[in-house]
Each structure stands twice: as structure tokens, then as C-alpha cells.
Amino acid sequence: MYRWLLAVIAVMTATAIAGELKFSPFFGAFRISLGSAVFYFMLLLFRPKYLPAVGVLVGVFVSLFRMTLDWGMGVTENWAASYTAHMPSAWYYVAFALLLQIVRYPRFLSSPLMLGLLGGAIDFTSNLVELAARMLLEGRDIDPIANSSLLFLLGLLRSFFVVGIYNILEIRQLRAVSKEQQKRMETLLLILSELHEERLYLQKMMKHVEQITAGSYKLYRSLAGDVRAREALRLAEEVHEVKKDAQRIAAGLSKLIKQERVTNRMTLQDVAQLVAKANTKYAEHLGKSVDIEFNLQANRETNRFYSLLSVMNNIVANAIEAIREEGRITIDIFPRGQDIWVEISDDGPGIVQADRELIFQPGYTTKYDHAGNASTGIGLTYVKSTLDELAGSVEVTENRWGGALFRIIIPISSLTARIGKRTE
């Protein structure tokens, strides 16, 4: 109720003020003003309930407002004459609101043409109602038919003017909402790609745990009759529980990724744009100025975009960390035979020849934080294992700037392969 009152007050005030922008071409005190256009626009904008009540309140307020202006400006000291001149205007707003309620105008909000025609027809009809009220109050004959074409034309012009402005605002709002939804989708895609990466690590760990469980049970069997056999069995049981917990976590991650999937396919251009945008923000977070560009010569769709996002994000993030203060990164995507090549270049210090084969080994790293602590060294290991799943490969060399160039080669068939039960 409070919001409704605020909306009605806003409609009354705006309509009354705009109504003073007027001209009176005929019929004495009858005026053509901007008030009716503002009234229609405010109703479209706020869409208040109880439209007949809104029409009555606005009509009475506008009439009293005009009578008060006449008295304050010394136009007339006869309240009866002022009442006769301005009270018929109230009938215009009452009729306008009532007719909008009858036709249920919200049904036409998605059709600007129908909304404009509807508003013009209601404006014309409401003017006729006002003229009829003037005939009764003023006691003189008025022939609205003689000027009906002009009234109808003015009604259409005002209506389409209002609908045009209303639709411009709606389009701007829709664009803002669409932009916000796009940002949320990009954030969700990045989160899901990270979850996908963690799930692959978990699956890899589960294989190791399975091997440890089998080895522990084999040790138990070999120690049959020995006092240490019970300890070996207990160790096997505990490792088995760890495996079961890991399976439950992996199942939960798979279910979450499947439930929160925002799309089934993405183009390579969308993937590259997402990588560039996300890592530009990462560079800014590190206080670095890094330009990330991508050149695309093969814009195919893929359902393996989570894997591709994770692989490219790892390599680009490493390049950003290697760049000291400012630099550039280029992502080139192009076809080569039956494969798609993704080349990621940076102008950082590069990778020496001796390290190029070792960087893909688990635990190997050349990165240390300010405290001298080494990185985990599993990022590029993940990149290689993921590309193995895609039947692809990765190699590192030196680019024309002297920095590192990572060349990712993936068969086109792998990018559009059917995933089956796995959640990609």
C-alpha cells in the first residue's frame, strides 16, 4: 500500500505540472497539454493497481491544482467559474484510467504498435468524455465531431510518443539485465571449469588410493599368521574408507556441475573471450598491466569447453605470473589438417631448454612466492593429463619475442566427441 501511495503521488504531481504545458485551440477552457502524455507514461512505468481509483485521485488533484493556480495568479476570483473551467478535466483522467483497466493494457506491453494504437483510441475517447462534461457544466453546445479527426490525430501522436520513450527505457533496462546475466554466466562457467578441474584431480587420486588399497590387502595376505597382519588389514580398511569418501565427493561435484550447467556447447571464440576477460582481471589483481589478445581462424562449437577453459586458463595464468610488470599475451586458434591448434604466447622471460620437458612432471616448479615457498607444481601436470583425455598434446618452445609459446594440438573430433555419462 505504501508503494502504491508513493506511485500515485508521483503520477499526480508529474501530471499536474506537465499539464501546464498546454495550448487551447478550441472549446474555451478545453486544453491540449503534456499532462495526458505524462499520465499515460507514468501508468506504463509504475503499473499501479486499482486504476479507476488512481484516475479519480489524479483527476481531482489536477483540477484543484489548476483552480489554485488561477486563484494564486489572480486569473479569477470566482471559484465557481474556476470549478466549471477545470473540473471537467478530472473526467478525462477518470475515463482514461477506467478504459485502460477495462482493456487490461498490460497484455499489450510487449506489442508497441498495439499499445500505441490503444493509447491513441483511449486518449480520443477520454477527450470526448471531457467535452461531454463541459457541455453539461458550461450549458453550451459543443460539436466535437467537427474536430474529431484533429483530436484523434493528436491522441495518436501523444500515445506513440509515450510508447516510444517507454520502449527505449525498457530496451535499456533489458540490455542492462542481459549484461548482468552475461557476467553471472561467465563467472559460473569459470567456477564450473575449476570444479571440473578439481574433480579430475580427485578421480586421479582415487586411482592411486585404489592401488594403495590393493597393495595393502596384498600385504595383509602375504603376512598371514604374522602379528603385523592385523595392522596391514586395518591400514587397508582405512585406505578403503578414504577411497569411499573421495568417491562421494567426486559424485557430488559431478552432480553439481551437471545441475549448474548453463550451456551444453560453446564456440571457440566464446572460450577465448572468456579466458581473456577472466585473466585480464587476474592480472589487474596482481597489479600488472597485461594486454591479452586472441586471433581466431577456426570458430567451431565444442561440448568439451570445461576442459578447454581449464587448460587455457592454467597456461595464461602462468604467463601472467611470469610477466614482471607489464606485457602481452596472444592466443592464436587455427585449424591444421584434422586438428585445432591453440598457441599461447607471452613476452615474459621464457622457459629455458632444460626445463621444457620437466615442467609437465608432477611437483616440478620454477615459481616461488615472496616468502620463498615453492608452488605446488601440478598446474601443467593437469594440463597434460587433460589433453591426454582429449587425445591431444602440448609442447613448449620460444616465440618471436623471446618468451614462451605453448602449442596445444587437439583433434577436431575430440572437441565434439560424445561424452556419455561423464559430465563435461
N, C-alpha and C positions, 0 to 999 in steps of 0.2 A: 504493500500500500504506500509506503514511504517513497519508493522509487517511482510509482505511478504519479504521486503528487508532484514530485520534482519534474517529471517529464511534462505533466500538464502545465505547470508553472512556466517551464521553458517555452512550450508551444504558445501559451497565452502572451507572454512577453514579446517573443520574436514576431508573432503575427501582428500584434498591436503596433509595434514600432514600424515594421515593414509596410503596414497599411497606410502610413502617412506618405509613402512614395506613390503618388496617385495622379490620375487625371480624370476629369468628369466630362466625357464627350456628349452625353445626353441624359435625359430623365432627371434633371435637377441635382439632388444630392447623391444620386447613384454614381459610384466611382469605379474605375478600373485601377486596381492597386497591386503592389507586390505582395500584399498581405496574404492573399489567397494562395499564391505560389509558395510562399514560406510555410503556410499552414499545411499544404499538401506534402511538401518536402519533410517537414518535421514529423508528420504522421508516418511517412515511409521510413524515416530514420529510426524513430523510437518505437513504432508499432504499439501504442498503448492499448490496453483493454478498455472495454466499456466506451466505445467510440461515440455513441449518442450523448453520453454524459460529458465527454470531452468537448463535443461540438457545442453543447449548451454553455459550458463554462467559458470556452473561448469566445463564443458569440456575445455573451453578456459582458465579459471583460472588455472586449474590443469596443462595444457600443459605449460603455461607461468611460472608457479611456478617451474616446473621441468627444464625448459630451464634456468631460473635464477639460480637455484642451480648448474647446470652444469657449468655455467659461473663463479659463485662465488667460487666454489670449484676447478676451474681450470681443470675440466674434459675435456672441449673442448673450444676452442676459435672461432670455426666455427659455427656461428649462423645458417647457412643453414643446417649443419649436425644435429645440436640440434633440429631444427624445424622438420626435416624429422624423427628424432627418437621419438619425443614426441607429435607432433600434431595429429597423428592417435589415440592417447588415447582419444582425445576430442570426436571422433566419437563413442567410447564406451558409454560415458555418454549421448550423444545426443540420441543414439539409445535406451539405457536403459530407459530414461525418456519418449521418444516417445511411446515405446511399452507399458509402464505402463499406459500412457494416453489412448492408443487405447483399452486395455483390461478393463479399468475402475477398477483398482485394489481395490478401497475402498469397492467394493461388496464382496471381499473375506477376509476382515479383521476379520470376525467372524469365519473363517474356516482356522485354522493354516496349515492343511495339504495342502489344495489347494493353500494357499498363498506361502508355501514353494516350491511346485512344479512349480507354476507360476514364482516365482523369479528365480528358477534354469533354467527354459527354457529361460527366458528373458536374464539372465546372459550369457548363452551359445550363444544365437543369437547375443547379443551385442559384444561378443568376436569375432564372425565370421565377424561382420561389421568392427571391428578394424583391423582384419587381412586383409580384403579386402582393406582397406585404406592403409595399409602398402605395400601391393602388388603394388598399384598404385604409391605411393610416392617413395618407395625404388627401384622400377623397377625390382624386382626379383620374381621368382616363390616361392610361399609358399603353402604347401599342408596341409590345416587344417584338412582334413579328416583323415590323419594318426594319429592325436592326438585328434580327436573329442570326443572319449569316456572319455579321461582324462579331457578335458575341461568341458564336461557335468557333470562329477562326481564332479569336483571342484566347478562348479556353484551350484549344489545341496547342497553340504556341506556348502558353504558360505550362501546360501539362508536360509537353515534350521537353521543355527547358528543365523542368524539375526532374523528370525521369533521367535526362541526360546527366545532370550533375550527380544524382543518386547513383547511377550505374558507374560513373567514374570513381566515386568513393568506394563502391563495392569491389570494383576491379582492383583498386589499390590495396584494399584490405585482403582480398583473395591472394594477391601477389605476396603480401607480407606473410600471410599464413603459409602459403606454399614454400616460401623461402625458409621459414622457421621449420617446417616439416622436413625440408631437404637437409637442413643442418642436423636435425634429430636422426634422420635416416643414415646420414654419413657417420655420425657418432656411433649409432647402433651397429653399423656394418664393421666399423673398426673394432668395437668391443667384441663382436661375434668372431671376427677373424683372430683376435687374440685368444678367445676361448677355444677356438678350433686348434690353435697352436698348442695351447696347454693340454688339450685333450690328446693330441698326437704324442706329446711328451709322456703323458700318463699311460697311454697304450704301450709305448716303448718300454716304460718302467715295468708295466705288468708282465711283459715278456721276460724281462730279467728276473722278476720275482718268481715267475713260473719255473724258470730254470733253477733258481736257488731252492725253491720248494722241492723240485725233483731231486736235486743234488742232496738236500738234507735228508729226504726219505731214503735215498740210496745209501747214504752214510749210516742211517739207522739200521737198515737191513744188513749192512756189512759188519755192524757192531753187535749183531745178535748174540746175547749171552754176556756181553760186556756191561760193566756198571755204567759206562758212558752212553749206552744205547738209549736210555730213558731221556737223557739230556738232548741227544740228537733228535729224538722224536718230538720233544717239546719245542725245540727250535723249528722243526718242520711245521708243526701246528701253528706257531706264532707267525711264521712267514706266510702260511696259508691264509691266516686272518688278515694280514696286511694286503694280500692279493685281493681278497673279497672286498675290503674297504675301497681299494683302488678301483675295482670293477663297479662298485656302487657310485663312486664319484664320476667315473667315466660315463656311466649310463645317465646320470643326472645332467652332465654337461651336454651330452648328445641330445637329450630331450629338450634342454633349454635352447640350444642352437636351432633345433627343429621348430620349436614353438615360436621363437622370436625372429624367424626368417622373414626379412622384409621384401625379398625378391628371390626368384629362382634362377635368374640369369642376369648377367651384366655384360656390357660391352668392354672391350679392352680400353677404349677411351675413358669410360667411366672409372675403371680401375686406376688408370694412370692419373686422372684428375684427383681422385680420392687420395692416392698416395702423395701427390704433390701438395695438396692442400693440408693434409694432416702433418706432413713432415716440415712444411713451412712454419706451422705453428710450433712444432718441436724445436726448430732452430731458433725461433724467437724466444722460446722458453729458456734456451741455453744462452741467450744473449748474443747470438750470432746472426749475421746478415747473409743468408744463402738464397740465391736465385735457383729455383727448380723449374726446369723446362722439360716438356716432353714433345717428341715428334712421332707422329703415328702414320704408318703406311699400311696397316692391316687392322681394320676395326671389326673384329669378329666378336660374336657373343660367346660366353663361356658360362658353364654351371660350376666351374671349379674356381670361382673368383675368390673364395676364402683362402684357399691355398696360395693363389697368386698374390693376393693382398699381403699375406703374411711374409712370403718370400721377398717381395719388393720392399715392403716396409723395413724388414731387417737390414737389407743391403743399403737402402737410402739412409736409414738412421745411423748406420755405421759410418757412412760417408760424411754425414753432418758432424758426427763426433770427431772425425779425423781432421776436418777443416778447422783451422785455428780461430779466425775471427770472421772472415767473410770469404765467400767463394761461390761456386756454381756447381750445379748437378744437372746432368742431361739424361733423360730417359728416352731411348730410341726403340720403337717397336715396329718390326717389319717382317714380312714373310721371306722365307728362304727354302724353296722347294716345298716339302711336306711339313716343314717346321715353322714355328714362330720364334723369332729371336728377340730377346729383350736385352738391350745393352745399357747399363747404368754407369755413367762416367762422372768423375768429380775431379776438381783441380787441387785436391789435397796433396799430402806428401807422398802418396802412393804406397805400394807394398813391395818390399824387396823380393828378389827372385827366390831367396832361400825360404821365405815364409809362405810363398804362394801355395805350396802343396800342404803345408802344415795347418793353415788357418781353418781348414774344414775338419780337423781332428778334434774330438771331444776334449774340452778343457784347455785347449791351446788359445792363448790370447796375447795381444800386444797392448791392451788397454788397461790403464791403471787410474784410479781416482786420485784426488788431491792428497789423500792420506797414504797413498802407496799400495792400496788394496787392489788386487787383480780382479778383472771381470770374470764372469762365470765361464766364458769361452764356449757357449753352447748355441749362440745365435746362428752362426754359419753352419754348424753341425745340423741344426734344424732345417736350414735352407737346403742342404744337400739331401737329407733324408726325405724331405717333402718332394723335391724334384725327382728323386728316385721313384716315389709313388706315382708321379706323373709321367714316368718313363722319359724324363728329361735329364739335363745335365747343366753344370755350371762350371765356368773356368774364369780365371782372373789374369789380367795382363796389364800392360801400361798403355794409357791413352796418349793422344797428341799433346795434352797439356802437362804430361809427366805424372798425372795422378793415376788412380786405379780405375780399371774398366772391368766390370763384372758382366760376363756374357752368359745369359740364360737361354737355353735351347729347349723348347718343348714341342713335341709333335702336335700338330693341329688336332689330330684325332683324340688326344688326351684332354684337350681343353673342352671338348664337347662330349666326352665319354659319359655313358650312363653310370650313375653312381650306385644304384641299387639301394641296399639297406643303409649304407653309410650316409651320414649327414654331412653334406659339404656346405 
